[in-house]
Amino acid sequence: MLPDGDNPHPPTRWRGFTARQVAVRLFFTCWLVYGLHFATDIVREHYPAIALGDRLSFRLDEYGGLHPDLFEKEGYGWHIGNNPGVSMFAAIPYALARPVIDPIVRKVQARREAEGTGPPEYDSPWPNERRFFREAWERGLDVKLGLAAAVTQFFFMAPLSALSVLLVFYVLRFVIGSDRRAFWLSILYAFATPVFYRTAFLNHNLAMGIIAFAAFVAMWDPGASGRFSIRTRFLLAGLAGGTAILFDYSGVVLFAGLFLYGLARYWASSKWSDRVNAGVWYAVGAVVPILLLLFYQWRSFGNAILPGQHWMPPVEWIELGYQGYGPPQLELLIALAFDHRFGVFAFSPFLLLVLLVPWTNRGAQRNLPRREMWAVALISIGMWVFFAGSNYTRLQYNTGLRYLSPIIPFLFLLAVPALARIRALPAYLIGVFSIGWMWALVMYREVESPLGVLAPVLKTLIEGFDLPVLRTIERLGGAYGGLAASGTSPLPLFALTAALIAGLWLTGRRA
């Protein structure tokens, strides 16, 4: 049974669709849109995913020098310093796609050897991008890396983020009591928050936040389904918390937050022995992912306990604290929230509504139960404070919001009480503006100019619609045969995607 005070609103039907039908269509809609906005960025987590998918190895010797976060430890080869969790998951779709990827790579390489051609010029304004493309081409890795990035985005990141939209829809239909409003708020979460931005390529920060949010929802059970026992809920939450640590050491905040929330959730309705038992099952759930992390560190660096960052060669900010990590700094707290290149509120201004939660979520107007409100607030604050101690936070300027990606689902839930109070017309205006703002950031991703997040918005207004993958094709100048060298329009792809989405929503509706 639920503790006293929990009384979820009964859900409603909407436009002839059952909640399950809405959920299925919402999932595939988000998956299609996220996949369409794939960005061709190759990040450090791609290399372990490919190595695992190719030969079940953590060693990255053949990729040494391609990425600044790859380094060599004598006797152990090349590795990344970050935790391998997201790479392990992404290796699964990559390995399944190898029967398609490998023949394409072999065919391209055979043709190049026969023609004796050298690397084409990659027409990018960024020297590091030009150098990376030339080096990847010369090693015969450009096609392989590009296809691996596409597969891991479309078959891992995009569906994972789409599942998070379903979780938000599931929660909101009970806390708000309307499938219609839950649907539109879920669309706002999907396309007006940095979830849209970070889903464009493999990203461990967002992935671990989604997994932790799923565990939070399972522990909460807002629909009062009672489908799982308390023991099972703690086991699943422990598995998610341990997986968050496997993804990144900042996951310790999520790990602790989920456990403390679980204790608070069931404290009044359980005996002392049941609480101890729940804690044991939480630890049992966390064992496997944490052991995987220790195994990775032992195999990769010869020491199971010390993190991969311990072995990194000197980089900028590493001399401060332990490998760049120290006490929280006020400067970084402010930057994480408001910096014009990566601040969470600069990327998604409507999330400032979370500051109104003390006034919008109280009394008869309460949407979030008090316990859940405090849980999502404290988890978000914990991650914010944690990263205010990481001096590498300053290096986000060229990639946009990254470190606070894990708290986006939690922040959005915290903003819901204020969103629910807004009248229809202002709500639609806020929604249209917020989605347009984020869409511009997703299409034109370069935020390191002095204008920061305003640069993509202005480029959208001046140059029109675009897609990251089409921009990459244009910069290649026809290097891959039939691909257009210039003037590639995204409009046909937009029209095709819109037609597929319309087909989803126009079929299966009940009278």
N, C-alpha and C positions, 0 to 999 in steps of 0.2 A: 504493500500500500504506500501511497505518497504521504509524506509528512503533512501535518495540518497546515492549512493556508494555501495549498496548491489547488487551483480550480480552473483548469484550462477552459477557454471558451470553445463552444462547439463549432466545428468548421461548417462552412456553407458550400453549396454548389455554385458553379459559375459557368454561364453560357453553355449549359448542356453537357459540360465535361465533368467527369468525376475527378477527384483530386489526383488519382493515379494517372489519368490521361493527361491532365495538365502537367504533371511532373515529368512524364516521358517526353512530351513535346518540348518542355522547357529545357530538359537536358540536351536533346539533340539540336535545338536551336542554338544554345550556347556553344556546344561542341563545334558546330559549323562555323559560327562567327569567330570563335577563338582560332580555329584552324586556318581560316582565311587570312588572319592577321599575323601569321607566322613570320618571325624575324629570323634572319639568317645568321645571327650572332653565334659564334662558337665559344662556349665558356669552358672553364676548367673542368666542370663536372662531366662534360661530354667524353673526355679522354678515358677515364676509368670505365664509363658505360660501354664504350666501344671495345676496350681491352677485355672486359668481362664477357661481352657478347661474342668476341672473336675466339678467345682461348682461356676463359675463366682465370684471368690473371689480373693482379693489381699493378703490375709493372707497365710503365709507359715509356720505355726507352726509345721507341721509334718516333715519339712525339716530342722528345726533348728539344727545347728552344722555341717551340711554336707558341707557347703561352708564358707570360711572365710569372705565373703562379706554379709552373712546373719546375721542379728542382731535383737534383741528384744527390743521394746519400751513398757514400762509398760502400760498396758491397751489397747494396740493396736496389740500385737502379733509380729510375726517375719516378716521381710520384707527385701528387698534389698534397698540399698541407691540410686541406679541408677534409671533413668527415665524408665517408663514401656513400651514405645512405641513399641519396637521390640517384646516384649513379647505378647503384644496385637495382633499383626499381626500373630505371630507364633502360638498363641493359636487356630487360625481358622483351619489350617490343623490338628493340634493335636486333637481338638474336633471332627472333621470329621473322624479321624482314630480310635477313641475310641472303636467303635464296633468291631474292630479287636484287638486292644491293650489289652483291659480289659479282654477278655476271656483267652488270652495267659498268662497274669499275674496271673489270678486266677488258671489256670491249673498248672503253675509252682509252685505256693505257696502250692497248695494242695499236689502235689507230694513231695515237701520238707518236709511238715509236716508229711506225711505218712512215709517217709524214716528217718526222724529225723536227717538229715545231717547238719553239720555246714558249715560255709563259707570256700571255698577253698582258697589256697594261690594264690594271684595275683602276678606273677613273674615280678614285675616292679622294676627298679633301684631307683625309687623315693618313699620315705617313705610316702609322703602325698597321692599319688595314691593308695598305699596299704591300708592305713588307710581308705580312702574314700570308696574303694570297699568293705572292710570288714563291715563298718558301713551301707552302702547301702544294702548289702546282709542281714544283721541281721534285718533291718527294712522292708525287703521285697520290696525294691524299685529299686534294680539293673536292673531288666528286664524292668520295667516301664520307668526308666530314659533312658536306652539305646534305647528303641523303640521310645520314645518321641524325643530324640536327632536325630535319623535317619529320622523320619517323618518331623521334623521342618527343617532339612537340605535339604532333597530331595524335599520337596513340598513348601518350602518358600525361603531359601537362594539360592539354585541352580537355580531355575527359575528366581528369582529376578536378580541375577548376569548375567544370560543368556540374560535377557531383556536389561541390560545395554550394553551388546555387540551389540545388535541390534541398540540401540541408537547411539553407536559409528559408526557402519556401515552406518546408515542413515545420520549422519552428514558428514562423510568422503566422501561419494559418491557425495556430492555436493561441498564440499570445494576442493576436489582433481579432481573430474570430471571423475573418472574411477571406475566402480564396481569391477574390478579385484584388483586394488590396495587397494580400500576400504576394500575388503574382507580380504586380507592378513594382512593389518594393524589391522583389527578387531581381527583376530586370535592372533596377537601379544599382543593386549590389553587383550584378554581373558586369555592367558596362559603364558605370560611373565611378567605380573605385579602382585602385591600382591592381586589383585582381586581373582586370583586362590587360593592363600594361605588362605585368610580370608573367602572364601566361604565354606570351609570344615566343618564349624559348625556355629551355630547361632551367629551372630555378629552385634551389633547395629551400630558400627562405619561405616562399609562398607555400611550397608543398608541405613543409612540416607544420605550418600554421593551419592548413586545411585538415591535416590528420589530427592535430590537437583539438580543433574545433569539432570534428566529428566525435571525438571521445567525450568532449564536454556535453554535446547534445545527447549522446548515449547515456551519460551519467544523469543528466537532467530529466530526460524522458518527458518533454512538455506535453505530449499527448496522453500521458498516464496510461500507456499501453500495458505496462507490467509484463512485457514480453520476456524480459531477461531478469534473472535474479540479481540481487545486490552483488553477490560474488562474481557473477559473469560480467557485470558492469565494471567492477574494479579490475578484473582481469583484462578486459578490453582497453580500459583507460591506461593501465600500466603498460600494455603493449604499445599504445599510441605514444605515451610519454617516453618510453625507452626508444621508440623509433625516432622521435624528435631529437633525442641526443645523438642517435646514429646519423642523423642528417646534419647536425651542427651542435657545437657545445652550448650555444645559447639555448638549446632545447631544455637545459636543466631548469630554466624558469617555467616553461610549460609543464615539465615533468612535476615540479613541486606544486605548481598552481592547480593542476588537475587533481592531485592527491588531496590537497587541502580542501578544495571544493567538494570532493567526494565525501570527505569526513563531515564537513558542515552540512552537506545535503542529507545525510542519513543519520546524523548524530542523535537527534531526538527520537527517532523511530527504531533504534537498535540498542541492543545490550552492549556492555563493554566487551564481552567475548566476541560478539559479532563485529565490532569495530576492529579489534585486533585481527580477526580472520580476514576482514576486507583488506586491511593493510598488507597482510601476507599475500593475498591474491594479486594485489597491485604490484608487489615486488616480483611475483612469479611471472606476470605478464611482461615486465620490463627486462627480464633476464636475457631472453634470446637476442633482441636487438643490441643490448649493451655488450653481450659476449661477442657478437659479430664485430662491433667496433673495436674491442680489445684484440680480437683475432686480426683484424685489418692492421692495427698499429703494430702488432708483433711481426706480422709477415712483411710489412712495408718498411719498418724502421728498426726492427729488432728489439722493441720495447713496447709491451702491451699497455703500460700505464701512461706514459707521456704522450700528449697530443701531437698530431702531425705538425702543428705550427712550431713545436719545439725545435724541429730540425731544419726549419726554413733558413736560407741564407739571409743576411741583413737586407732589409728593405726600408722604405720610408716609414717613420714612426715606430719602428720595431724596438728602438732603444728606450722607449717610454714604458714603464711598468714591466710586466712579464710578456715578452713578445708583442708589445704594442697595447696590452690591456692593463688598465689601472683603475683608480677610483673614478666614479662618475664626475663629469665636468659640466658645469652650467652652460658653457659655450656649446657643447655637443647636444645637451638637452634641448636647447633652443633651435639648433640647426636641424635636428631630427624632426622637429615639429614644423618649422617654418622656412627653412632654407629654400631659396627660389629655384634650386636645381634638384633637390631630393627630399624636401620636407613633406611629411605626410599630408599636412593641410594645404600646402601649395599644390600638390598633385590632385587632391580631392577636397576642394574648399567646403563642400556641404557637410563633410565629416566634423566640421567645427560645431555642428549641432550637438555633439556629445557633451559639450560644456553646459548644455541646458538640461541635462538629465535630472539634476536635483529638483528642478521646478516642473518638468514635464512628466515625470514618472512617480507620481505620488497620489495618495488618496484614491478617490473613485476613478481617476484617470490612469491608474497604474497599468502598464502593459507588461513590463518585466517584473517578475517577483523580486522582492528586495534582495534575497540571497544571490540570485543569478545576476542582478544588476551589479552588486558589489564584486562578484566573482570575475565578470568580464572586465570590469574597471581595474581591478587589482592585477589581473594577468597582463592587461595592456600596459599599465604603469610599470610593472616589473620588467617587461621587455624593453620599454623605453629607457628605464634607468640602467639596465644591463648594457645596452649599446652606447649609452652616454659614457661608459668607461672604455670603449673600444676606440682607439685613435684612428683605426682604419675607416671609421665612419666618415672621415674627411675625404676619403677616396671615392665616395659615391657620386661625386660631381659629374662624372662622365657616363654613368649608367642610369641615373635617375633613382627613384626610391627603391631601396633594396632591403636594408636591414630591418625595417619595421613592417615588411610585408606579412610576417606571421600574425600580426595583430589585426589585420584588416577585417576578417570576419567578426572578430570580437568588437572592434570599434563600430562596425556597421550596426550590430545588434544593439549597441549602446545608444546609437543615434535614432533608433526606431521610435522611441516614445515621442521625440520632438517631431519626427517626420509624420507620425500618425496624427499630430495635432494641427497640421497645416491644412488650410482649406484647399479645395480642388484646384482652382486656377493658379494660385502661387505654387502649389505642389507640382503641377505640370510644367510650369515655367522653370522651376528649380531642376526638375528631372531632365528636361530638354537641354538646358544649359550644361548641366553636369555631365551628361552623356556626350554632348558635343565636345566639351572640354577634354574629356578623357580620350575620345576617339581621335582628336587631333594629336594628343601625346602618343597614342599607339601608332598612328600612321607615320608621323615624323618624330623619331625617337631621340633626336640629338638635343640634349638639354644643357650641355656644358658651356654654351655661349653666355655672355653677360646677361642676356635676357632670360635665361633659365627656361622654366616651363612656358613662358610666353612665346618663345621662338617657334615651337611646333604649332601653336595656335595661330600665329601670324602667317606661317608658311601655308597652313591650310586655307586661310582666308585669301592669300595672294595667289598661291599656286594650284589650289584645288585639291581634290582627293588623290590619295596615293596608297600604295601598299609597300611595306618594307621589302618583300621578296621581289617585287617588280622594280624597285629602285636598285636593288643589287644586280638584277639582270641588265638594266640599262648601263650600269657602271662597268659591266663586263664587256660591253661593246660587241656583242655577237660572238664571243669566244666559244660558245657551246653550240655551234651550228645554227639551227633554225630559230634560236631565241632572238627576239627583236633587240636591236641595238639601242633604239631610242623611241620615244613617243608611245611607250606601252601604257595603255589606259586600264585602270582598274574597273571601269564601269561594267564591262561584260561579266567579270567575276562577281561584282556586286549584284548584278541582275540575276545571274545563275543562282547565287546563294539565296537571294530574296525569293526566287521561284521555289526552291526546295523548302524553304521555311514556310511559305504560303501553303504548299502542298501538305506539310505536316499538320497545319492548323485547320485546314479546310476538310480534312477527312476524319472520320471516326466520331464526329460530333453527334450527341444524342438529341433527338427532337425535344 
